[in-house]
Amino acid sequence: MTTTEIYRSAKQLLRYGLVGIVSNLAGYLLFLLITYWGVEPKIAMTLLYVVGATIGFFGNRQWAFAYKGTLLGAGARYFIAHIFGYLINFLILLTFVDRLGYSHRWVQAGAIIVVAGFLFVAFKYFVFPKAESCIRGSE
């Protein structure tokens, strides 16, 4: 890995983190509010996941990864990545809240971090790959 690639990855991670902090903090506060009102945690997470993922697509595509490829190709890969992210989140809640009895508040906070790490790697290498890989035909 060259110095340029390291710099590019660090810049992407920082920008991804900023997009994620803003969207996930807002989503987590809504999660706490909705579950306080009595909505089951996995249902609340599902609703907020869809909204957050949709908003996050544009911030990550344009700003964090500065992706210049087609919207349709990136959108399809983004959807696939988020299916896996959602399943990870759902299984974490199912395991730690439903099976082991931990508080959904703390489990969801941890799940956000785990899913964010997974999604950064998926976005970097699968959803928004470097422009030259798109030119070679992976788009």
Backbone torsions as a table, in degrees:
resi	resn	phi	psi	omega
1	MET	NA	128.5	-178.5
2	THR	-82.1	167.8	177.3
3	THR	-61.2	-38.8	178.3
4	THR	-62.6	-42.9	179.0
5	GLU	-66.4	-38.4	178.1
6	ILE	-64.5	-45.3	178.1
7	TYR	-60.6	-44.7	-179.6
8	ARG	-61.8	-43.7	179.5
9	SER	-65.0	-41.2	179.1
10	ALA	-64.5	-41.0	178.2
11	LYS	-64.1	-42.9	177.9
12	GLN	-62.8	-43.2	-179.6
13	LEU	-63.0	-42.7	178.5
14	LEU	-62.3	-47.8	-179.8
15	ARG	-66.3	-41.1	176.4
16	TYR	-59.9	-42.2	178.7
17	GLY	-62.2	-41.5	179.3
18	LEU	-66.6	-44.0	176.0
19	VAL	-60.6	-43.9	-178.3
20	GLY	-66.7	-40.7	-179.9
21	ILE	-61.8	-47.2	-178.9
22	VAL	-63.8	-51.1	-175.9
23	SER	-70.8	-39.0	-178.1
24	ASN	-74.9	-33.2	176.5
25	LEU	-64.7	-46.2	177.9
26	ALA	-62.4	-44.1	179.5
27	GLY	-64.5	-40.2	-179.7
28	TYR	-67.0	-40.6	177.3
29	LEU	-63.8	-39.4	174.5
30	LEU	-65.5	-38.0	177.0
31	PHE	-58.8	-46.6	179.6
32	LEU	-62.5	-42.6	-179.9
33	LEU	-64.9	-47.0	-177.9
34	ILE	-65.0	-41.9	178.9
35	THR	-70.9	-29.3	175.1
36	TYR	-62.9	-35.6	179.0
37	TRP	-75.9	-3.3	174.3
38	GLY	106.4	2.1	178.3
39	VAL	-73.9	135.5	-179.7
40	GLU	-60.5	137.4	-174.2
41	PRO	-54.9	-39.3	-179.1
42	LYS	-70.9	-32.4	176.1
43	ILE	-69.6	-44.7	177.4
44	ALA	-59.8	-44.6	179.7
45	MET	-62.1	-40.7	-179.2
46	THR	-62.4	-48.5	-179.8
47	LEU	-61.0	-47.1	-177.5
48	LEU	-72.2	-29.9	178.8
49	TYR	-62.8	-44.9	-178.9
50	VAL	-63.1	-46.4	-180.0
51	VAL	-63.9	-48.2	-178.9
52	GLY	-63.5	-40.2	179.8
53	ALA	-65.9	-39.8	179.6
54	THR	-64.2	-47.4	178.4
55	ILE	-64.9	-42.7	-177.9
56	GLY	-63.5	-27.6	-179.5
57	PHE	-55.7	-47.6	-175.1
58	PHE	-71.6	-40.3	177.1
59	GLY	-64.8	-42.2	-179.4
60	ASN	-73.2	-42.0	-178.3
61	ARG	-64.6	-49.1	-173.4
62	GLN	-83.6	-40.0	-171.0
63	TRP	-103.7	-54.5	-174.1
64	ALA	-66.4	-44.6	-175.2
65	PHE	-109.6	-5.1	178.4
66	ALA	44.6	49.6	-174.6
67	TYR	-79.1	132.2	-177.7
68	LYS	-110.0	2.1	-179.8
69	GLY	-75.1	-174.7	-176.4
70	THR	-68.9	147.0	178.4
71	LEU	-66.9	-41.4	-177.6
72	LEU	-65.2	-46.8	179.4
73	GLY	-62.8	-46.8	179.0
74	ALA	-65.4	-39.1	179.8
75	GLY	-62.4	-41.8	179.0
76	ALA	-65.9	-44.1	178.5
77	ARG	-66.8	-36.8	177.7
78	TYR	-61.6	-43.8	178.1
79	PHE	-60.5	-45.4	178.9
80	ILE	-61.3	-46.2	179.4
81	ALA	-59.5	-41.0	-178.8
82	HIS	-73.5	-26.0	172.7
83	ILE	-59.9	-46.6	178.5
84	PHE	-66.9	-40.4	177.0
85	GLY	-60.9	-43.1	178.0
86	TYR	-62.1	-45.8	-179.6
87	LEU	-62.1	-39.7	175.9
88	ILE	-60.0	-48.2	-179.4
89	ASN	-61.3	-45.7	-179.3
90	PHE	-61.3	-45.3	-179.2
91	LEU	-67.0	-34.1	175.5
92	ILE	-63.4	-46.9	178.1
93	LEU	-63.5	-45.6	-179.8
94	LEU	-58.0	-45.7	-176.9
95	THR	-71.1	-53.7	-170.6
96	PHE	-84.2	-26.8	178.7
97	VAL	-93.5	-57.6	-174.6
98	ASP	-72.2	-41.0	-175.6
99	ARG	-89.4	-42.1	-174.5
100	LEU	-101.0	-10.6	172.6
101	GLY	81.2	17.0	177.9
102	TYR	-76.1	160.0	179.6
103	SER	-66.2	131.2	179.2
104	HIS	-62.5	-26.5	-179.8
105	ARG	-62.2	-48.2	-178.1
106	TRP	-76.1	-37.5	-179.6
107	VAL	-64.5	-44.3	-179.9
108	GLN	-65.3	-37.3	177.4
109	ALA	-60.1	-43.8	177.3
110	GLY	-68.2	-38.1	179.9
111	ALA	-62.8	-36.6	178.0
112	ILE	-58.2	-42.7	-178.8
113	ILE	-67.8	-45.2	179.9
114	VAL	-61.8	-48.2	-178.8
115	VAL	-65.8	-38.7	178.5
116	ALA	-60.6	-41.7	177.3
117	GLY	-62.8	-46.0	177.0
118	PHE	-59.2	-46.6	-175.9
119	LEU	-67.2	-34.4	177.9
120	PHE	-59.0	-47.4	-179.8
121	VAL	-64.0	-43.9	179.2
122	ALA	-63.2	-42.3	180.0
123	PHE	-65.9	-44.5	-175.9
124	LYS	-63.9	-44.1	-172.4
125	TYR	-103.3	-17.6	-175.6
126	PHE	-117.9	-50.2	-173.3
127	VAL	-80.0	-50.0	-177.2
128	PHE	-121.0	64.1	-177.8
129	PRO	-67.5	166.6	179.2
130	LYS	-54.8	147.8	-176.4
131	ALA	-56.6	-38.9	-177.4
132	GLU	-65.3	-27.8	177.2
133	SER	-71.4	-28.1	176.9
134	CYS	-71.9	-37.6	179.4
135	ILE	-64.7	-35.3	-179.8
136	ARG	-73.2	-6.8	173.1
137	GLY	116.2	9.1	179.4
138	SER	-83.8	-0.4	-179.9
139	GLU	-91.7	NA	NA
